[in-house]
Amino acid sequence: MMQTHRPLPRLAFGSGALAVEGSRMLPEEVAVALSFNGSTQAVMMATPADLEDFAYGFALTEGLARPEEIGSVEVVETQKGIDVQIWVTAQAEARLAKRRRTMAGPVGCGLCGIDSLEEAVRALPPVASGFSITPAQVRAATAALPAAQPLHDATRAVHAAGFWNGALLATREDVGRHNALDKLAGHLVRTKLGEGAIVLTSRVSIDLVQKVAALGVPVLIAVSAPTAHAVAMAEAAGITLIAFARPDRFEVFTHESRLTGGPASGEQHVA
């Protein structure tokens, strides 16, 4: 498998006039093709790690195939990148034929190649869950994520998505925030860790909410801001959206009822 990061030479300039030679560890970013039954459905620039998880997660969160519809996944390295070959049932293949989507975009784009407005804002069944979380647990989940980001520690250039339920049970990293979430989603559906909360290092856009809804996770925690449309989508999808999360503070935008021991027990909202 390709390496996820490597050192590159650089000159460092500080407050003085002299430059210091050295190297900087940087993440790899390669073209990853996601092919279903021999036909390329998407090409993403991604970190070459956890690609089987990526296949399962992308298939699920994009509505292409459910885990039980995937027969096998093979990761094939080529001269120009990586081809992730996903073999699905005839039922899933028929669904793909109706919903063709090609994605040849940068890592920051979650809706590249969408061919209709309906697909861009597709509605998903509301998440029904009795899962709840306390303010102290939100802060604990936020505080736990930095310690579970080895690639970020080495490069300072990747996003992470984590799954929390009493502890941070899994994390995935990638140069793309959507890719990190898809990799985590694939891991979750393959290991069946149960209910919990997704914790993200990024801002929250509508497509990330759609992916969390497709996964059926009831709580989404992010360290940065959501968009207004993402808040509306989370409200409609039955997801508790928590943003601006830090170890000492956070803000709740939707479905506050899942936050037990909240304002009623003395917790204060910070303006």
C-alpha positions, 0 to 999 in steps of 0.5 A: 500500500502507498505511504500516507506521508513523507518528508520533503525538503524545505527552507524555514524562515524565522524572525532573523535573516537566515534560512534554515534547511530541513524537511517537513512531513507532508501527507500524500494526496492521490487519485482514488477511483471508486469503481462499481462492477467495473465502471468508475463512479467517482474519482476523489483525491484522498489519503491512501489509507483505510480504502476498504472502509472508504469503499463501504462508507462512500457507497452507503453515504452516497446512497449507492449500495448498502453494506449487505449489497457489497460482495467484495472490495479490491484495492488495486494500485496503478501507475497513476493512482488507486482503483478501488474495485467494488462488486455489488449485487444486481439490485445495487447495480440497477440503482447505480444505472438510474443515478449516475454520478461522476466526481472528479473534484478537489478534496474540499468539494462534497457535491462535485459532479451532482447532475441534478438539484434534487440530488444536491439536497436529497432528503433522507429518512429522519434518524430515530434514536433514543441515544442521549449525551450529557454536556460533560460527554460532549466536552470529553468527546471533543477533548479526546479527538486530538489525541487520536490523530497520528497523521495530523500530528505528523503533518498538520494537514489532514482532517479527522472523523471520530466515533464516540460512545463513552469513549472514542472508539474509532477515528479515520483521517484524510486530507479531505473532510468528506473522505475522513467521514466516509472512511469512518462510516465504512468502519462503523458499518463493518464493525457494528459499534452501535449508537453514538456520536460523530465528532469532526475536526471540520466545519459542517456543510449540508453534504456532511449532514446527509452522510451522517443521516445515511449512517443513522447516527443521531448526534454530530459534533464539530469543532467549527461552524455549520452552514445555515442549510446544514442546520436546516438539514440536521433539523429535518433529519432528526440529528442533534447538531453541536458545533463550535465544540471545544473542551470547555464550551460548545453550541447546540443548534438542533434537537437539544432534547438529546442533550441530557442535563443541559440548560435545565440542570444549570448549563449555560449557553455561551453567546 
